[in-house]
Amino acid sequence: PSLLFLEINPLKDDGKPMKRKGLFVGSKEMLIKFGEALQDDKVYQLIVELEKINPKGATTGATKKLEM
């Protein structure tokens, strides 16, 4: 069967969406779980560390494979 989803995609200061595709939520339970995950202190700290590594404004474009 076909299902409907809510797409959550915050807007930048210029009014354009932050991403080409947002976060698709299909139920209250999913919304609550995403909210809990996004408010987790460990997730916040991980994003802080990622911002230190990633160049400013590099949220789009080609990705590079990390070689170890």
Secondary structure as UniProt FT lines:
FT   STRAND          6..8
FT   TURN            13..14
FT   STRAND          23..25
FT   HELIX           28..38
FT   HELIX           41..53
FT   TURN            56..57
//
